[in-house]
């Protein structure tokens, strides 16, 4: 592969056109302005000082612009990862301490290392373990946890932060009589401003305007003296180069958390990147290179005091809508944040925490996907239960346990479906050479002595016993059957255990005087049959290229003509 494959910037930068610059400048400035208050707000979710949200908005964006394949993905702090950081690091250190900050940065290093290695070894398929019901259940629960944890800042009371929803609710109700009125008014006002401006136009920086208004109100009315909590001093200057503190240890707790966040973060970023790619259609998002890009962004970002980052939903949408043509827009956003750190941090001294809470609550409200849950209830009750269980476990027990539970349930559901494959008994359409399921179509030709089966699944160790029992029941229930034809067209794989199982089925049928015929077998399955000796045992005379050929052979060579029966059943959808 060429070096351009590993450094996508070499694909778009040499061919950069002057006409693209205006769109990149406007989009970069828009996202940068949006990112400043969001970055600080999301750092609060992670339990970190607000300045670390700005640190996480500089180097990771630049690294992703060099190595990422999406032209519009906006990389930086996001609510979901921030909550996962808080959930994991809070059990390792006390929030607000230097040790807590060091663990968050170390987490970014290991998260980046996992993503980078997954990309290098082309293991991006691992993220497929996160099915959409699991993601939806997890993100909906996370949205509620994130939103209600902001009540501490919105109400101005000392509510204990927790990753268990019921603890937050109980504690909030206990402290409701301690609500600070001015803080509540500022927070609610911030929500109203952001939501109202969003309705006027999507690209209006409602969060930044709320920050400006909230800061002015507190400053001119001296509300900090009345008890309104403010950010106070934010360190100025760019983040310094610092090696993560590996002496902290506790890798047995840090590494599983880092791997979980790396998978969740990649799924979030990749789904957004693919959605934008589908709209632009002038480039391809490559999964494994995305893992390398995001991994390097976190890995190198951690050397400059960044905590875990990924591609954000809202900022990517704004970036695309504002006219971003290339990753240069992300570099411009990073530069704007850097300039803010160098020159503008004193302006945030009077920024109330309630405004940051308002920004978070508005942002995460879009994560709660009620519509998908309703659709899933209608389409697939089993997958709805996976969503619901993931949602409840995440909401009441914990973030990491919730997503692991969802993955396990998805795998169990997949194994259940694999263990009980769909087996259709077929009949021939009158006057044609086509065959259909006898329970779904009417006016089909069948024969009392002939059973035609179609197995709609790979044959493996997990389902061969079920198939064997199905055939045993079929023979015991109908003693007239003298021949069974298996349409193997849908069988995409045959493992050694299933081959042994077919040996056993063949032996049982031979003892009962029933012939077994297979047809329409694909190449890889034929290879396995040959390697395991199954082809020789069945005999080439019992293997056919097509179902029609197998049936005609059965009818022609039967010692006694098979009695034809025309089924008159209702069509089932």
C-alpha positions as CSV (number, residue, x, y, z in Angstrom):
1,X,0.0,0.0,0.0
2,X,1.2,3.6,-0.7
3,X,2.0,6.0,2.1
4,X,-1.2,8.0,1.2
5,X,-3.2,5.1,2.5
6,X,-1.7,5.5,6.0
7,X,-1.6,9.4,5.8
8,X,-4.9,10.5,4.2
9,X,-3.8,14.1,4.4
10,X,-1.5,13.4,1.5
11,X,-4.7,12.6,-0.6
12,X,-6.6,15.8,0.0
13,X,-3.9,18.4,0.7
14,X,-1.9,18.3,-2.6
15,X,-5.2,18.8,-4.5
16,X,-6.6,21.4,-2.2
17,X,-8.4,24.1,-4.2
18,X,-8.7,27.8,-3.3
19,X,-12.5,27.6,-3.6
20,X,-12.6,25.2,-0.7
21,X,-11.0,27.6,1.7
22,X,-14.1,29.8,2.5
23,X,-16.2,26.7,3.5
24,X,-13.4,25.3,5.7
25,X,-12.8,28.7,7.3
26,X,-16.4,29.3,8.1
27,X,-17.0,25.7,9.3
28,X,-13.8,25.7,11.4
29,X,-14.7,28.9,13.1
30,X,-18.2,27.8,13.7
31,X,-17.2,24.5,15.3
32,X,-14.4,26.1,17.2
33,X,-16.8,28.6,18.8
34,X,-19.2,25.8,19.6
35,X,-16.4,23.6,21.0
36,X,-15.1,26.1,23.5
37,X,-18.2,26.0,25.8
38,X,-18.9,22.4,25.0
39,X,-15.4,21.3,25.8
40,X,-15.5,22.9,29.2
41,X,-18.9,21.5,29.9
42,X,-18.0,17.9,28.9
43,X,-14.8,18.1,31.1
44,X,-17.2,18.8,34.0
45,X,-19.1,15.6,33.1
46,X,-15.8,13.7,33.3
47,X,-15.1,15.2,36.7
48,X,-12.2,17.3,35.4
49,X,-11.4,21.0,35.6
50,X,-13.0,22.8,32.6
51,X,-9.6,23.7,31.1
52,X,-9.0,20.0,30.3
53,X,-11.9,20.1,27.9
54,X,-10.0,22.8,26.0
55,X,-6.8,20.8,26.1
56,X,-8.6,17.8,24.6
57,X,-9.8,20.0,21.7
58,X,-6.4,20.9,20.3
59,X,-3.9,18.2,19.5
60,X,-6.4,15.3,18.9
61,X,-8.1,17.4,16.2
62,X,-4.9,18.0,14.4
63,X,-3.7,14.4,14.6
64,X,-7.0,13.1,13.3
65,X,-6.9,15.6,10.4
66,X,-3.6,14.0,9.4
67,X,-4.6,10.4,9.8
68,X,-8.4,10.2,9.6
69,X,-10.4,9.4,6.5
70,X,-13.5,11.4,7.1
71,X,-13.3,15.0,5.8
72,X,-16.0,16.4,8.1
73,X,-15.8,14.4,11.4
74,X,-15.3,16.8,14.3
75,X,-13.1,15.1,17.0
76,X,-13.0,16.3,20.6
77,X,-14.6,15.8,24.0
78,X,-18.1,14.2,23.9
79,X,-20.7,13.6,26.6
80,X,-20.7,9.8,26.3
81,X,-17.0,9.3,26.7
82,X,-16.8,11.9,29.4
83,X,-19.4,10.0,31.5
84,X,-17.5,6.7,31.0
85,X,-14.4,8.4,32.1
86,X,-16.2,9.7,35.3
87,X,-17.7,6.2,35.9
88,X,-14.3,4.5,35.7
89,X,-11.9,7.0,37.2
90,X,-14.2,7.9,40.1
91,X,-13.5,4.4,41.6
92,X,-9.8,4.9,41.2
93,X,-9.3,8.4,42.7
94,X,-11.2,11.3,44.3
95,X,-12.7,13.7,41.8
96,X,-10.8,17.0,41.5
97,X,-7.5,15.6,42.7
98,X,-4.2,15.5,40.7
99,X,-4.4,11.7,40.8
100,X,-7.9,11.7,39.3
101,X,-6.6,13.9,36.4
102,X,-3.6,11.7,35.9
103,X,-5.8,8.6,35.7
104,X,-8.1,10.3,33.1
105,X,-5.0,11.2,30.9
106,X,-3.6,7.7,31.4
107,X,-7.0,6.3,30.2
108,X,-6.7,8.4,27.0
109,X,-3.2,6.9,26.4
110,X,-4.4,3.3,26.7
111,X,-7.7,3.9,24.9
112,X,-5.6,5.3,22.0
113,X,-3.2,2.4,22.1
114,X,-6.1,-0.1,21.9
115,X,-7.7,1.7,18.9
116,X,-4.4,2.1,17.1
117,X,-3.6,-1.6,17.5
118,X,-7.1,-2.7,16.4
119,X,-6.6,-0.6,13.3
120,X,-3.0,-1.9,12.6
121,X,-4.1,-5.5,12.9
122,X,-7.4,-4.9,11.0
123,X,-9.6,-5.9,13.8
124,X,-12.2,-3.3,13.4
125,X,-14.9,-6.0,13.0
126,X,-14.8,-6.4,16.9
127,X,-16.9,-3.3,17.1
128,X,-19.7,-5.2,15.4
129,X,-20.3,-6.8,18.8
130,X,-22.2,-3.6,19.6
131,X,-25.5,-4.1,17.9
132,X,-27.8,-1.1,17.4
133,X,-30.2,-2.2,20.2
134,X,-27.3,-2.3,22.6
135,X,-26.0,1.2,21.5
136,X,-29.5,2.7,21.7
137,X,-30.2,1.3,25.2
138,X,-26.8,2.3,26.4
139,X,-26.9,5.9,25.0
140,X,-30.5,6.5,26.2
141,X,-29.5,5.5,29.7
142,X,-26.3,7.5,29.5
143,X,-28.3,10.6,28.4
144,X,-30.5,10.4,31.5
145,X,-27.5,9.8,33.8
146,X,-25.6,12.7,32.3
147,X,-28.6,15.1,32.3
148,X,-29.7,14.4,35.8
149,X,-26.2,14.6,37.2
150,X,-26.3,18.3,36.0
151,X,-29.0,19.0,38.6
152,X,-26.2,19.7,41.0
153,X,-25.2,22.7,39.0
154,X,-28.6,23.6,37.7
155,X,-30.2,23.8,41.2
156,X,-27.1,25.1,43.0
157,X,-27.2,22.3,45.6
158,X,-24.7,19.8,46.9
159,X,-26.2,16.7,45.0
160,X,-23.8,13.7,45.0
161,X,-22.8,12.7,41.5
162,X,-23.5,9.1,40.7
163,X,-23.6,6.7,37.7
164,X,-26.7,5.1,39.2
165,X,-29.8,7.0,38.1
166,X,-31.9,6.2,41.2
167,X,-29.2,7.5,43.5
168,X,-29.2,10.9,41.7
169,X,-33.0,11.1,41.8
170,X,-33.2,10.3,45.5
171,X,-30.5,12.7,46.5
172,X,-32.0,15.5,44.3
173,X,-35.4,15.0,46.0
174,X,-33.7,15.2,49.4
175,X,-32.0,18.5,48.5
176,X,-34.8,20.1,46.5
177,X,-35.6,22.5,49.3
178,X,-32.0,23.8,49.2
179,X,-32.4,25.0,45.6
180,X,-30.6,28.3,44.9
181,X,-33.1,30.5,43.0
182,X,-30.6,32.7,41.1
183,X,-28.7,29.6,40.0
184,X,-31.9,27.9,38.8
185,X,-33.0,31.0,36.9
186,X,-29.6,31.2,35.1
187,X,-29.6,27.5,34.2
188,X,-33.2,27.5,32.9
189,X,-32.5,30.7,31.1
190,X,-29.5,29.1,29.4
191,X,-31.6,26.2,28.2
192,X,-34.3,28.5,26.8
193,X,-31.7,30.6,25.0
194,X,-29.9,27.6,23.4
195,X,-33.2,25.9,22.4
196,X,-34.7,29.1,21.0
197,X,-31.7,30.0,19.0
198,X,-31.4,26.5,17.6
199,X,-35.0,26.8,16.3
200,X,-34.1,30.1,14.6
201,X,-31.1,28.6,12.7
202,X,-29.1,25.4,13.2
203,X,-25.7,27.2,12.8
204,X,-26.4,29.9,15.4
205,X,-23.9,29.3,18.3
206,X,-26.5,29.1,21.0
207,X,-24.1,27.7,23.6
208,X,-21.6,30.5,23.1
209,X,-24.3,33.1,23.3
210,X,-25.6,31.6,26.5
211,X,-22.1,31.6,27.9
212,X,-21.7,35.3,27.0
213,X,-25.1,36.3,28.4
214,X,-24.7,34.2,31.6
215,X,-21.2,35.7,32.2
216,X,-22.5,39.2,31.7
217,X,-25.5,38.7,34.1
218,X,-23.3,37.3,36.8
219,X,-20.6,40.0,36.4
220,X,-22.9,43.0,36.3
221,X,-25.3,41.9,39.0
222,X,-22.5,40.5,41.2
223,X,-24.4,37.2,41.5
224,X,-21.3,35.3,42.6
225,X,-21.7,37.2,45.9
226,X,-25.2,35.9,46.2
227,X,-24.0,32.3,46.0
228,X,-24.0,31.6,42.2
229,X,-21.1,29.1,41.5
230,X,-18.7,30.3,38.8
231,X,-15.6,28.9,37.1
232,X,-13.2,31.5,38.5
233,X,-9.6,31.3,37.3
234,X,-8.9,29.1,34.2
235,X,-5.2,28.4,33.6
236,X,-4.0,30.2,30.4
237,X,-1.5,28.9,27.9
238,X,-1.2,25.8,25.7
239,X,-1.1,22.3,27.3
240,X,2.5,21.2,28.1
241,X,4.1,18.0,26.8
242,X,3.8,15.5,29.7
243,X,4.3,11.7,29.7
244,X,1.3,10.0,31.3
245,X,2.0,8.8,34.9
246,X,2.4,5.0,34.5
247,X,3.5,4.7,38.2
248,X,-0.2,5.0,39.1
249,X,-0.6,1.3,38.5
250,X,-4.0,-0.4,38.9
251,X,-3.8,-1.5,35.2
252,X,-6.2,-4.4,35.9
253,X,-9.0,-1.7,36.3
254,X,-7.7,0.9,33.8
255,X,-7.2,-1.5,30.8
256,X,-10.7,-3.0,30.7
257,X,-12.2,0.5,31.0
258,X,-9.9,1.8,28.3
259,X,-10.9,-1.0,25.9
260,X,-14.6,-0.5,26.6
261,X,-14.3,3.3,25.9
262,X,-12.2,2.6,22.8
263,X,-14.9,0.4,21.3
264,X,-17.8,2.7,22.3
265,X,-16.0,5.8,21.1
266,X,-15.1,4.2,17.7
267,X,-18.7,3.1,17.1
268,X,-19.9,6.6,17.9
269,X,-17.4,8.2,15.6
270,X,-17.6,5.7,12.8
271,X,-21.5,5.8,12.6
272,X,-21.3,9.6,12.3
273,X,-18.5,9.5,9.7
274,X,-20.5,7.0,7.6
275,X,-23.6,9.1,7.8
276,X,-21.7,12.2,6.5
277,X,-19.9,10.1,3.8
278,X,-23.3,9.0,2.5
279,X,-24.3,12.6,2.0
280,X,-21.0,13.8,0.5
281,X,-20.2,10.7,-1.7
282,X,-16.8,12.0,-2.8
283,X,-14.6,10.0,-0.5
284,X,-14.6,6.7,1.4
285,X,-14.4,6.2,5.2
286,X,-12.1,3.3,5.9
287,X,-12.9,1.5,9.2
288,X,-9.4,0.3,10.2
289,X,-7.8,3.6,9.2
290,X,-10.4,5.4,11.3
291,X,-9.2,3.3,14.2
292,X,-5.6,4.3,13.5
293,X,-6.6,8.0,13.2
294,X,-8.7,8.1,16.4
295,X,-6.2,5.9,18.2
296,X,-3.3,8.3,17.3
297,X,-5.4,11.3,18.3
298,X,-6.0,9.9,21.8
299,X,-2.5,8.5,22.1
300,X,-0.6,11.6,21.1
301,X,-3.3,13.8,22.7
302,X,-2.6,12.2,26.1
303,X,1.0,13.5,25.8
304,X,-0.6,17.0,25.8
305,X,-2.9,16.4,28.8
306,X,-6.0,15.3,26.8
307,X,-8.6,13.0,28.2
308,X,-10.4,10.5,25.9
309,X,-12.0,12.0,22.7
310,X,-13.9,10.8,19.7
311,X,-16.1,12.2,16.9
312,X,-19.1,14.1,18.1
313,X,-22.6,13.9,16.7
314,X,-23.7,17.6,17.0
315,X,-20.4,19.2,16.1
316,X,-19.9,17.0,13.0
317,X,-23.4,17.9,11.8
318,X,-22.6,21.6,12.3
319,X,-19.2,21.1,10.5
320,X,-20.9,19.5,7.5
321,X,-23.8,22.0,7.4
322,X,-21.4,25.0,7.7
323,X,-19.6,23.9,4.5
324,X,-16.5,22.0,5.6
325,X,-14.8,20.5,2.6
326,X,-11.6,19.1,4.1
327,X,-10.0,18.3,7.5
328,X,-8.5,21.8,7.3
329,X,-11.7,22.9,9.1
330,X,-10.7,20.8,12.1
331,X,-7.2,22.4,12.2
332,X,-8.8,25.8,12.1
333,X,-11.1,24.8,15.0
334,X,-8.1,23.6,17.0
335,X,-6.3,26.9,16.3
336,X,-9.3,28.9,17.6
337,X,-9.3,26.9,20.8
338,X,-5.6,27.4,21.2
339,X,-5.9,31.1,20.8
340,X,-8.6,31.1,23.4
341,X,-6.3,29.3,25.8
342,X,-3.5,31.8,25.1
343,X,-5.5,35.1,25.2
344,X,-9.1,34.7,26.4
345,X,-9.3,32.5,29.5
346,X,-9.8,35.5,31.9
347,X,-13.1,36.2,30.1
348,X,-14.5,33.0,31.5
349,X,-13.8,33.9,35.2
350,X,-17.5,34.8,35.9
351,X,-19.0,32.0,33.7
352,X,-21.6,30.2,35.9
353,X,-21.5,26.4,36.2
354,X,-25.3,26.5,35.6
355,X,-24.7,27.6,32.0
356,X,-22.4,24.7,31.4
357,X,-25.0,22.4,32.9
358,X,-27.6,23.9,30.5
359,X,-25.3,23.3,27.5
360,X,-24.9,19.6,28.6
361,X,-28.6,19.0,29.2
362,X,-29.5,20.4,25.8
363,X,-26.8,18.4,24.1
364,X,-27.6,15.0,25.7
365,X,-31.4,15.4,25.2
366,X,-30.9,14.3,21.6
367,X,-29.2,11.0,22.7
368,X,-32.5,9.6,24.1
369,X,-33.8,7.6,21.2
370,X,-37.5,6.8,22.1
371,X,-38.5,6.5,18.5
372,X,-36.1,3.6,17.8
373,X,-37.3,1.7,21.0
374,X,-40.9,2.0,19.7
375,X,-39.9,0.8,16.2
376,X,-38.0,-2.2,17.7
377,X,-41.0,-3.2,19.9
378,X,-43.0,-3.4,16.7
379,X,-40.3,-5.1,14.6
380,X,-38.5,-7.5,17.0
381,X,-39.6,-8.2,20.6
382,X,-36.4,-10.1,21.3
383,X,-34.1,-7.3,20.2
384,X,-36.3,-4.8,22.1
385,X,-35.7,-6.8,25.3
386,X,-31.9,-6.5,24.6
387,X,-32.3,-2.7,24.3
388,X,-34.5,-2.6,27.5
389,X,-32.2,-4.8,29.6
390,X,-29.1,-2.8,28.5
391,X,-31.0,0.4,29.3
392,X,-32.0,-0.7,32.8
393,X,-28.6,-2.2,33.7
394,X,-26.8,0.9,32.6
395,X,-29.2,3.2,34.3
396,X,-29.2,1.4,37.7
397,X,-26.0,-0.6,38.0
398,X,-23.2,1.0,36.0
399,X,-22.0,2.1,32.6
400,X,-19.4,-0.5,31.8
401,X,-21.5,-3.3,33.3
402,X,-24.5,-2.1,31.2
403,X,-22.7,-2.2,27.9
404,X,-21.0,-5.5,28.6
405,X,-24.4,-6.9,29.6
406,X,-25.9,-5.7,26.3
407,X,-23.0,-7.3,24.3
408,X,-23.5,-10.6,26.1
409,X,-27.2,-10.6,25.5
410,X,-26.7,-9.8,21.8
411,X,-24.3,-12.7,21.5
412,X,-26.7,-15.0,23.4
413,X,-29.6,-14.0,21.1
414,X,-27.4,-14.7,18.1
415,X,-26.4,-18.1,19.4
416,X,-30.0,-18.9,20.2
417,X,-31.1,-18.1,16.7
418,X,-28.1,-20.1,15.3
419,X,-29.0,-23.1,17.6
420,X,-32.6,-23.2,16.3
421,X,-32.3,-22.5,12.5
422,X,-35.3,-22.1,10.3
423,X,-36.1,-25.4,8.5
424,X,-38.6,-25.2,5.7
425,X,-40.4,-28.2,4.1
426,X,-40.8,-27.5,0.4
427,X,-43.3,-28.3,-2.4
428,X,-43.1,-27.6,-6.1
429,X,-45.3,-24.9,-7.7
430,X,-47.6,-26.6,-10.2
431,X,-46.4,-26.3,-13.7
432,X,-43.0,-24.9,-12.7
433,X,-39.6,-26.0,-11.5
434,X,-39.7,-23.6,-8.5
435,X,-40.1,-24.8,-4.9
436,X,-41.6,-23.0,-1.9
437,X,-42.3,-23.4,1.8
438,X,-45.5,-25.5,2.2
439,X,-46.6,-23.4,5.2
440,X,-46.5,-20.1,3.2
441,X,-47.8,-21.0,-0.2
442,X,-50.8,-22.9,-1.5
443,X,-51.4,-25.2,-4.5
444,X,-48.0,-26.9,-4.2
445,X,-47.1,-30.4,-5.3
446,X,-45.6,-32.8,-2.7
447,X,-45.1,-36.5,-2.5
448,X,-46.0,-38.8,0.5
449,X,-42.7,-40.7,0.2
450,X,-40.5,-37.7,-0.4
451,X,-39.5,-34.9,2.1
452,X,-37.8,-31.8,0.6
453,X,-36.1,-29.7,3.3
454,X,-34.3,-26.3,3.1
455,X,-32.0,-25.4,6.0
456,X,-31.6,-21.6,6.2
457,X,-28.4,-21.4,8.2
458,X,-24.8,-22.5,8.3
459,X,-24.4,-26.1,9.7
460,X,-22.3,-25.9,12.8
461,X,-21.7,-27.5,16.2
462,X,-24.4,-25.3,17.7
463,X,-27.3,-26.4,15.5
464,X,-26.5,-29.8,14.1
465,X,-28.2,-31.6,17.0
466,X,-31.4,-29.6,16.4
467,X,-31.4,-30.5,12.7
468,X,-30.8,-34.1,13.6
469,X,-33.7,-34.1,16.0
470,X,-35.9,-32.4,13.4
471,X,-35.2,-35.2,10.9
472,X,-35.7,-37.9,13.6
473,X,-39.1,-36.5,14.4
474,X,-40.0,-36.2,10.8
475,X,-39.3,-39.9,10.1
476,X,-41.0,-41.1,13.3
477,X,-44.1,-39.0,12.5
478,X,-44.4,-40.2,8.9
479,X,-43.3,-43.8,8.3
480,X,-44.1,-43.4,4.5
481,X,-41.1,-41.2,3.8
482,X,-38.5,-43.1,1.8
483,X,-36.3,-40.2,0.7
484,X,-35.1,-36.9,2.1
485,X,-33.7,-34.2,-0.1
486,X,-31.9,-31.3,1.6
487,X,-31.6,-28.1,-0.4
488,X,-28.2,-26.8,0.8
489,X,-28.2,-23.6,-1.1
490,X,-28.6,-21.3,2.0
491,X,-25.9,-23.3,3.9
492,X,-22.8,-21.0,3.7
493,X,-20.6,-23.0,6.1
494,X,-20.1,-26.5,7.4
495,X,-17.8,-27.2,10.3
496,X,-16.2,-30.5,11.4
497,X,-18.8,-31.1,14.2
498,X,-21.7,-30.7,11.8
499,X,-20.0,-33.0,9.3
500,X,-19.8,-35.7,12.0
501,X,-23.4,-35.0,12.7
502,X,-24.4,-35.5,9.1
503,X,-22.5,-38.8,9.3
504,X,-24.7,-39.8,12.2
505,X,-27.9,-38.7,10.4
506,X,-26.9,-40.7,7.4
507,X,-26.3,-43.8,9.5
508,X,-29.7,-43.5,11.2
509,X,-31.5,-43.0,7.9
510,X,-29.7,-46.0,6.3
511,X,-30.9,-48.2,9.2
512,X,-34.5,-47.1,8.5
513,X,-34.2,-47.5,4.7
514,X,-34.4,-43.8,4.0
515,X,-32.2,-42.2,1.3
516,X,-30.5,-38.9,2.0
517,X,-29.8,-36.5,-1.0
518,X,-28.1,-33.1,-0.9
519,X,-28.2,-30.5,-3.7
520,X,-27.1,-27.0,-4.6
521,X,-24.0,-27.2,-2.4
522,X,-21.6,-24.2,-2.5
523,X,-17.9,-24.6,-3.0
524,X,-16.6,-24.1,0.6
525,X,-19.1,-26.6,1.9
526,X,-18.2,-29.1,-0.8
527,X,-14.5,-28.6,0.2
528,X,-15.3,-29.4,3.9
529,X,-17.4,-32.5,2.9
530,X,-14.5,-33.8,0.8
531,X,-11.9,-33.1,3.6
532,X,-14.0,-34.9,6.2
533,X,-14.9,-37.8,4.0
534,X,-18.6,-37.0,3.9
535,X,-18.7,-36.8,0.1
536,X,-17.5,-40.4,-0.1
537,X,-19.9,-41.6,2.6
538,X,-23.0,-40.0,1.0
539,X,-21.9,-41.0,-2.5
540,X,-21.8,-38.8,-5.6
541,X,-25.0,-40.4,-6.8
542,X,-26.8,-38.6,-3.9
543,X,-25.3,-35.2,-4.7
544,X,-27.0,-32.9,-7.3
545,X,-26.4,-29.4,-8.7
546,X,-30.0,-28.3,-8.4
547,X,-33.1,-29.1,-6.4
548,X,-35.1,-29.6,-9.5
549,X,-32.6,-32.2,-10.8
550,X,-32.6,-34.0,-7.4
551,X,-36.4,-34.2,-7.3
552,X,-36.6,-35.4,-10.9
553,X,-34.1,-38.1,-10.1
554,X,-36.1,-39.2,-7.1
555,X,-39.3,-39.4,-9.0
556,X,-37.7,-41.2,-12.0
557,X,-35.7,-43.8,-10.1
558,X,-38.2,-44.7,-7.4
559,X,-39.0,-48.4,-7.4
560,X,-42.6,-47.6,-6.8
561,X,-44.0,-44.3,-8.1
562,X,-44.2,-41.7,-5.3
563,X,-47.8,-40.7,-4.6
564,X,-48.4,-37.1,-5.5
565,X,-50.4,-34.8,-3.2
566,X,-51.4,-31.2,-4.0
567,X,-51.5,-29.1,-0.8
568,X,-54.3,-26.6,-0.5
569,X,-53.0,-24.3,2.3
570,X,-53.3,-20.6,3.0
571,X,-50.5,-18.3,2.2
572,X,-48.7,-17.1,5.4
573,X,-46.7,-13.8,5.4
